[in-house]
Amino acid sequence: MGKLVSTVFVTLDGVHQAPGGPQEDTGGGFTQGGWSHPYGDDDFGRFVTEVFDRVGGFLLGRRTYDIFASFWPRTTDSADPVATKLNALPKYVVSSTLTAPRWAGTTVVGGDLAKEVAALKERTDGELQTHGSGALVRSLIDLRLVDTLHLVTFPVVLGAGRRLFAQGAVPTRFRHTGGRVTASGVSVQTYDLVGSPEYGSYELPQS
């Protein structure tokens, strides 16, 4: 059985929208796309390569899938660690409207999300990876289906854009399992999902 691993790029103020380029996702009038690009140093590249070395399949939200499908099939460099895996391995896209995906190896996932994703994890050899796909990641966390979250935080504040965790997210506790900071200041932290939060108080005991 595989594990579901999500990798999400966020700013210091929690924005995950359009890290890769100005036209990647302009929804809601967002004009600050491409904010991760200045921080793509060798340390960051090594992290990405390590992640893709462990992948057995991809689970993507519709918006991220469309972004990836418009770019990666055209990248045919056999030495590219991202393109080779994305183009060769199974891709599952969660959508109620996509009926005829053109990217080879794509299967549309619909219906009962919890049941479908649990089945995908069961038959995936290696990691079933979600990249980007913020809305899907939130749903998967709420359903307690995510095993590991790589939260990649870039040293920039945007003040606008879709945030990964918004009001109404299901309270969730994680355990920190590892991390690093790249030379350009990107914080890469890994967390395993544990369950519901625990609560306490710093109040002094009554005498």
N, C-alpha and C positions, 0 to 999 in steps of 0.2 A: 504493500500500500504506500502510495506517495504522500507527501505532505503539501499543504497549500501555503505558498510563500508569496507575500506581496511586497513589492518594492515601489515606494512612492517618493517622488521628489517634492519637497515643500520649501517655502520661504520661512523666514523667522516668524512671520505673522500667519503661517499656516496655509498659504495659497498654493494650490497644486496645478492651477490652470496654465497650460501652454508653456511648459519649461523649455521646449526645444526650438521654438522659432516664432517670429512675429505673426505669421499667418496660420500657425498650428491650430489655434482655437480662439476665435475672436468673439465667442458667445457673450452676450450681455454687454457688448461694446468694449470688451477687454482689449487694451492697446499695448500691453507690456510683455507680450510673449517673447520667449527667448532668453529669459532671465538666468537660466542655468549655464548658458554657453560660456561666459567668461571664466568659469571655474573648472572647465574640463581638462585638468592636468593629468599627468601620468598616474598619480595615486588614484584618481577617480577612475581612470581607464582600467587599472588593475582590479578595482572592486567590481566593475561591470563585467569584466571577463570572468572573474571568479563566480559571480552569480549565474551567468549563462553556461558555465561549465557543468552546473548541477541540474539543468532543466531537463524535464522529460515531456513537457507539454505546456501550452499557454492557455490561460483563461482571461478573456479581455471583455471590457465593456464596449458597447457599440461605438462610442465616440473615439476611444483609443484605437479600437480595431480599424476604423476608417482612416485614422491618421497613419497608422502603421502600414495598412494595405496600399496607401497611395505612395509609399516611399520604399519599403524594404524589398518588395519583389523586383525592383529595378536595380538593387544592389547585388551584384553577382560575384563579388570578390570572394574567392574561396578561403581567404585568410581572415575575413571579417568574422569575429566570434559571435556577433549579434545576428548579422544577416544569415549566416549559414544555419543557425538554430531556428530562427523565425521562419525561414523559408522551407525547412525540411521537416520540422516536427509538427505534431497535431496542434491545431489552433481551435479553441472553442470560444465563440462569441455569444454573449448573453443579449438577446434581442427578441422583441415581439413583432418586429417589422421586417427584418432582413430575411429574404427568402431564397436568394440566389447569389451567395458569396462567390466572388471571382478569384480570390486568393486560394491557390491550391492547398488542400489539407485542412480546410475550414469546415467546422460543424457548428450549426446554430443550436444554442441551448435555450429552451423555453420551458414553460410550465412551472413545475415545483422546483424553485431554485435550490432549496436545501437538499432535496432528494437527488436532483441531477448532479450537483457539485459533489456530494458525498460519493456518488457512483464514479465520477471522474477521478476523484482522489484514489478510490479503491483500485482502479485499473491503470493508474499512471505509474510507470517505473521511473523513479526520480522525483524531482519537484514539479508540481503543477504550479506554474508561476503566473502571477498577475502583475502587470506593469502599468503604472498610471491608473486609469480606470477608477478614479476616486469614489464615484457614487457606488460602483459595484463593490469596492473594497469596504466601504461603510456597511453595506448590506451584509457582506460576508462576515464581517466582524460582529455585527448585531446577531447573526445566526450562529456565532461561535464556530465558524468553519475555517477561519484563518488560523494556521498553526504558528507562523512566524511573520513578523513585519520588519522589513528593513526601512527605517525612516531616514531619508537622506535630506538633511536640512542645509540649505544654502544661506550664506550670510548676507541676506538682502531682505528688505521690507518693501512691499508694494502698495499696501493700503487698499487694494481692490482685487477682485477676482474670486473664483470659487475656492472655498476653504475645505480642507480634508475633513475636519471634525467641526460640525456646526451645531447650533442649538438643537436639542432633541436626540443626539446620539445616545445609544444605549450605554450606560456606565460600564466600563470594562477595565480590568486590571491586567497589566502585562509584567513580565519578568525580564529584566535586562540581561542579555546573554553575550554581548560583545559589542565592540565599537572601535572606531578610529576617527581621526581628523586628518583630512588631506592637507597637502602643503598650501593649497589655496583657501583653506578654511572651511571646507565642506564637512559637516559632521555626519558620519555614517554610523547609525546606532541600530542594533538588532534586538528585537523583543519577541518573546514567546507569549502568546495569549494564555492567560491563566484562568480568568473567569470574572466574577463580579468584584468590585472594589471592597476593600476592608476599611473600616473607619475607627477612629479613636479620638482621644482628646489629650491636649497638652496641659490641661488644667491640673493644678496641684491637688493632691488628695486632701480631703477634709480631715482635720485633726480632731 
